[in-house]
Amino acid sequence: MRSRTNGMWWGTTIEAPSPADLARFYAELLGLPVVHEEPGTAILAASPQGPFFVFQQADGYQPPVWPPVDNHQRPMMHFDFQVGDLDEAVAEAKALGATEAEFQPQNNVRVLFDPAGHPFCLCVDQT
């Protein structure tokens, strides 16, 4: 596959009921610009060359359930973000519209949900 893609990762696409709103949430959370927006799609860029975070309209969107529960939409991926101060990062994310998951599997990680219900993790290195 490397010969076909030249080893280049362009980005990741996330389904959402409101792509523009979810893009603005992650733009604020990560300090990244929204570089493109049109009906049904919004894109953030880590740099002008990418990688890109694409938020795409999903009609009938069902948020995943964390922790996973049989017969419900499972999380199929999530973002992990390294932070310097876990409590401060959690407070900032919640102020932007995230909610904290009830189940927390590790002391140095906080699982949160973005406004569309996708889980993401804030992690602090304890070494």
Backbone bond lengths (Angstrom), bond angles and torsions (degrees), N, CA, C in turn:
res aa  C-N    CA-C-N  psi(-1)  N-CA   C-N-CA  omega(-1)  CA-C   N-CA-C  phi
1 M - - - 1.445 - - 1.528 111.32 -
2 R 1.292 117.89 -29.51 1.457 120.57 -178.94 1.523 111.52 -55.95
3 S 1.317 117.97 -36.22 1.462 119.90 -179.18 1.531 111.04 -68.05
4 R 1.292 118.53 -29.01 1.467 121.25 -179.59 1.522 111.81 -79.29
5 T 1.319 117.15 -38.16 1.463 120.18 -175.54 1.514 113.19 -103.10
6 N 1.320 117.05 -7.24 1.452 122.48 -175.84 1.532 111.02 59.68
7 G 1.334 115.74 23.86 1.460 120.31 177.54 1.508 114.21 71.87
8 M 1.315 118.58 15.13 1.464 122.50 -174.71 1.518 111.64 -95.64
9 W 1.334 115.96 121.91 1.464 120.65 173.35 1.512 107.49 -93.61
10 W 1.323 117.48 119.47 1.452 122.11 -177.34 1.514 111.48 -85.00
11 G 1.347 117.71 -44.98 1.448 119.67 -178.36 1.512 112.66 171.43
12 T 1.313 113.95 -173.11 1.462 123.06 -177.69 1.524 108.59 -129.10
13 T 1.320 117.23 138.25 1.463 122.13 179.41 1.519 109.79 -108.30
14 I 1.316 115.63 131.83 1.469 123.73 -178.63 1.520 108.12 -119.52
15 E 1.314 116.94 130.40 1.453 120.47 176.34 1.519 110.21 -81.11
16 A 1.327 115.78 146.43 1.459 120.56 -178.12 1.524 110.19 -156.07
17 P 1.335 117.37 153.64 1.451 119.34 175.60 1.536 111.20 -73.40
18 S 1.336 117.43 -25.87 1.461 122.47 178.30 1.534 108.61 -138.64
19 P 1.333 117.38 89.31 1.460 120.35 -176.02 1.526 114.23 -56.54
20 A 1.323 117.72 -42.02 1.469 120.31 -178.35 1.522 111.13 -63.41
21 D 1.325 116.94 -42.90 1.467 120.14 179.23 1.525 111.49 -64.39
22 L 1.323 116.88 -42.47 1.459 119.62 -179.40 1.528 110.77 -69.20
23 A 1.318 117.77 -37.17 1.467 121.02 176.27 1.526 110.23 -61.66
24 R 1.327 117.48 -42.31 1.474 120.11 178.93 1.525 111.22 -64.75
25 F 1.340 117.91 -37.61 1.461 120.81 177.01 1.530 110.00 -59.14
26 Y 1.337 117.46 -52.10 1.463 120.69 -178.89 1.534 111.77 -68.58
27 A 1.322 118.29 -31.90 1.463 120.88 176.00 1.529 109.83 -60.22
28 E 1.322 116.49 -45.50 1.470 120.75 178.16 1.518 111.59 -68.34
29 L 1.311 117.18 -43.80 1.464 121.76 -178.37 1.527 111.54 -61.66
30 L 1.333 116.83 -41.85 1.460 121.73 -173.01 1.524 114.42 -102.27
31 G 1.326 116.70 -8.88 1.459 118.82 -177.01 1.515 112.77 68.88
32 L 1.333 116.73 33.88 1.466 122.39 179.89 1.525 109.92 -110.02
33 P 1.319 117.96 149.98 1.460 119.79 179.57 1.531 113.07 -82.92
34 V 1.322 114.96 147.04 1.462 120.76 166.93 1.525 104.93 -79.54
35 V 1.336 117.49 116.26 1.469 121.06 -173.96 1.525 113.64 -101.54
36 H 1.311 116.47 -11.23 1.460 119.82 179.38 1.516 108.25 -157.74
37 E 1.325 114.69 138.27 1.462 119.36 175.78 1.522 108.20 -148.91
38 E 1.315 114.85 133.52 1.457 122.83 174.81 1.518 106.21 -149.46
39 P 1.318 119.60 166.91 1.457 119.25 179.90 1.525 111.56 -54.31
40 G 1.316 116.46 123.26 1.460 121.77 177.15 1.509 115.75 88.71
41 T 1.340 118.50 -4.82 1.463 120.75 -177.54 1.526 110.14 -149.14
42 A 1.343 115.49 139.78 1.459 121.89 171.31 1.531 106.94 -143.04
43 I 1.339 116.13 144.20 1.456 120.60 -174.17 1.525 110.67 -131.27
44 L 1.344 115.84 132.84 1.466 123.66 171.19 1.516 107.58 -104.01
45 A 1.334 116.05 153.13 1.460 120.07 177.93 1.520 110.14 -129.51
46 A 1.329 116.01 132.68 1.454 120.94 174.35 1.526 109.90 -73.61
47 S 1.342 117.10 -29.06 1.458 124.16 174.49 1.526 106.10 -156.23
48 P 1.333 118.74 171.18 1.467 118.68 178.70 1.531 113.79 -59.02
49 Q 1.331 117.05 -24.18 1.466 120.77 179.10 1.525 112.44 -96.17
50 G 1.313 118.61 -0.49 1.452 122.51 -178.68 1.506 111.32 100.30
51 P 1.288 119.92 -173.83 1.460 124.51 3.05 1.529 111.63 -70.01
52 F 1.312 113.87 161.51 1.448 121.57 -176.64 1.529 110.38 -111.80
53 F 1.313 115.09 147.38 1.462 122.72 171.97 1.520 105.54 -110.91
54 V 1.324 116.43 113.98 1.453 122.26 -176.91 1.521 108.31 -105.27
55 F 1.324 116.34 129.31 1.458 121.94 177.68 1.520 106.34 -112.46
56 Q 1.342 114.94 123.25 1.456 121.43 -170.32 1.525 110.17 -122.63
57 Q 1.327 115.18 139.81 1.463 122.15 179.31 1.520 111.02 -59.53
58 A 1.321 115.88 133.39 1.464 121.31 176.39 1.521 108.16 -131.74
59 D 1.314 116.04 103.87 1.464 119.82 175.81 1.516 108.70 -69.16
60 G 1.307 117.69 139.63 1.456 122.04 -179.24 1.519 112.61 72.76
61 Y 1.318 117.36 20.47 1.462 122.46 -178.23 1.525 111.57 -54.95
62 Q 1.321 115.41 133.46 1.461 122.70 175.18 1.523 107.69 -120.06
63 P 1.333 118.95 117.52 1.465 118.94 -179.74 1.520 111.35 -65.81
64 P 1.326 116.76 148.16 1.462 119.59 177.83 1.518 111.58 -70.71
65 V 1.319 115.36 160.45 1.465 122.05 -179.85 1.526 108.65 -107.33
66 W 1.323 116.76 130.72 1.470 122.84 177.10 1.515 108.84 -127.16
67 P 1.325 118.38 132.30 1.456 125.37 -8.82 1.530 110.49 -66.18
68 P 1.334 116.62 161.44 1.463 119.97 -176.41 1.527 113.03 -55.70
69 V 1.323 114.92 142.92 1.459 123.10 179.01 1.526 107.10 -130.74
70 D 1.322 116.70 135.18 1.470 120.30 178.54 1.518 110.77 -54.12
71 N 1.317 115.90 142.72 1.458 124.85 176.37 1.521 114.05 67.47
72 H 1.336 117.95 18.57 1.459 123.22 173.75 1.525 108.29 -126.52
73 Q 1.318 115.71 159.33 1.467 119.82 178.80 1.529 109.68 -61.17
74 R 1.323 115.60 121.24 1.477 121.55 179.19 1.530 109.25 -86.96
75 P 1.326 117.24 150.05 1.466 118.51 170.12 1.529 108.52 -64.46
76 M 1.306 116.96 129.77 1.461 120.42 -178.74 1.518 111.33 -101.53
77 M 1.314 117.03 -15.04 1.456 123.40 173.99 1.520 107.30 -165.42
78 H 1.315 115.49 164.26 1.458 119.33 172.33 1.518 108.83 -155.49
79 F 1.322 115.88 160.52 1.453 121.72 176.82 1.517 109.44 -91.37
80 D 1.330 116.18 144.72 1.462 123.52 169.95 1.524 106.83 -117.03
81 F 1.327 116.37 127.24 1.461 121.12 178.79 1.523 108.80 -121.45
82 Q 1.330 115.93 127.22 1.460 121.85 177.25 1.532 108.12 -79.69
83 V 1.325 117.13 133.31 1.466 122.23 -179.70 1.521 109.43 -129.35
84 G 1.317 116.43 160.24 1.456 120.79 178.98 1.515 112.58 -86.09
85 D 1.321 116.82 -39.45 1.466 122.44 -178.99 1.525 107.64 -128.04
86 L 1.322 116.29 110.39 1.462 121.17 -172.96 1.523 112.32 -63.65
87 D 1.323 117.35 -48.06 1.471 119.63 -178.45 1.525 111.76 -62.15
88 E 1.322 116.78 -41.51 1.464 120.94 179.22 1.527 110.56 -65.70
89 A 1.323 117.37 -43.35 1.464 121.12 -179.83 1.531 111.31 -64.40
90 V 1.322 117.00 -39.90 1.464 120.66 177.37 1.528 109.95 -63.15
91 A 1.317 117.08 -45.17 1.472 121.07 179.78 1.532 110.79 -61.01
92 E 1.334 116.98 -42.30 1.467 120.45 178.86 1.529 111.14 -64.60
93 A 1.327 117.09 -43.57 1.465 120.56 179.62 1.527 110.81 -63.29
94 K 1.325 116.58 -41.75 1.473 120.09 179.25 1.519 111.10 -65.76
95 A 1.330 117.52 -36.50 1.462 120.78 177.74 1.530 111.56 -64.50
96 L 1.327 117.09 -26.18 1.467 122.00 178.36 1.525 112.60 -85.52
97 G 1.335 117.74 -8.67 1.464 120.22 178.51 1.511 115.57 120.89
98 A 1.336 117.96 0.79 1.468 120.16 176.71 1.521 109.44 -75.52
99 T 1.321 115.56 158.30 1.464 121.17 173.16 1.521 107.83 -124.88
100 E 1.325 115.65 148.04 1.455 121.13 -178.10 1.524 110.03 -88.10
101 A 1.314 115.60 134.89 1.458 120.85 178.14 1.527 109.40 -69.68
102 E 1.314 116.20 146.47 1.464 120.63 176.86 1.529 110.53 -67.58
103 F 1.342 116.65 -43.18 1.458 121.34 -178.97 1.523 109.89 -86.46
104 Q 1.323 117.04 122.70 1.461 123.93 179.16 1.530 108.08 -123.47
105 P 1.339 118.34 110.77 1.459 121.06 -172.34 1.529 115.48 -79.26
106 Q 1.346 118.36 -17.52 1.465 120.42 -175.45 1.528 110.44 -142.85
107 N 1.335 116.37 151.74 1.462 120.64 179.78 1.519 113.34 -71.19
108 N 1.331 117.85 -30.43 1.464 120.51 -176.91 1.535 113.32 -97.45
109 V 1.323 116.73 12.64 1.462 122.68 -179.79 1.521 108.83 -133.88
110 R 1.320 116.29 140.24 1.454 120.79 171.70 1.523 107.80 -121.43
111 V 1.319 115.02 126.83 1.464 121.37 175.01 1.520 106.88 -91.09
112 L 1.317 115.15 127.70 1.459 121.89 176.78 1.524 108.57 -127.74
113 F 1.317 115.84 167.67 1.465 121.85 175.05 1.518 108.20 -117.13
114 D 1.332 116.84 134.12 1.459 119.87 174.49 1.532 108.23 -74.22
115 P 1.326 118.86 174.03 1.468 120.05 -177.33 1.527 115.37 -58.91
116 A 1.340 118.56 -20.78 1.464 121.27 176.57 1.524 112.21 -91.17
117 G 1.339 117.37 -1.95 1.457 120.91 178.11 1.511 115.68 94.22
118 H 1.347 118.54 3.10 1.461 121.25 176.09 1.527 109.07 -72.91
119 P 1.327 118.88 131.20 1.461 119.15 174.70 1.532 110.63 -73.47
120 F 1.325 115.65 146.80 1.448 122.00 169.81 1.514 107.87 -145.83
121 C 1.317 117.24 158.26 1.469 121.00 -175.25 1.520 111.00 -118.06
122 L 1.306 115.02 137.59 1.455 122.68 168.08 1.515 105.68 -103.99
123 C 1.330 116.81 127.62 1.459 121.74 -173.03 1.522 109.84 -126.84
124 V 1.321 116.13 141.75 1.458 120.73 174.29 1.522 107.65 -121.94
125 D 1.327 116.22 136.02 1.461 122.00 179.68 1.522 108.29 -77.94
126 Q 1.314 117.25 121.87 1.461 121.48 -177.25 1.522 112.93 -94.41
127 T 1.341 118.63 11.27 1.463 119.79 -179.43 1.505 110.79 -86.13
